[in-house]
């Protein structure tokens, strides 16, 4: 079946690293995405990783993919208050299937 | 370069009414998908249009229908509105290359409230 799972909440201290985890189900997914949604806004594509890659780094963002375990993670280095948002993991077996989102909150 | 444009931004309807939401895709994008995002949930796939035809459909009733026009813009229609249809409706566009889809761009959504 189609199911992308994420933990619902994550709280980190400003300046620390945030790690958001996700598990997905469809091994045929070509791309795996991380989207960011700020309050009252649509979804912003943060980064993606192609299914034949293990890691992708993009400035403060690092994506790790473990295809064997169908596990995806997003690491945000030096987390800032502007990173407060809901982060969605998504897989693409043709259409995008989203997880329920992880709400990241930053404490001073 | 405008991204994905959705209208209206907010809408209030009464149970049983019908609603039409509109989406203009990003320039150069020919595939349009619609998503429903209930409060506190992730977006749920409604359907996808390509070449003016519905290509894929999620688990939504026939009350949800759509259309894509020759200029790639799209409409989402919902008939016989229920309170449970209250949600943020998101449109996403993408280019289609070699039958695969890369890089969806989302609009800011239409917030529909059914009373």
Interface residues (C-beta under 8 A of the other chain):
Chain A: X4 X30 X31 X33 X35 X41 X42 X43 X44 X45 X48 X88 X92 X94 X95 X96 X97 X98 X99 X100 X101
Chain B: X4 X33 X35 X40 X41 X42 X43 X44 X45 X48 X56 X58 X90 X92 X100 X101 X102 X103 X104 X105 X106 X107 X108 X109
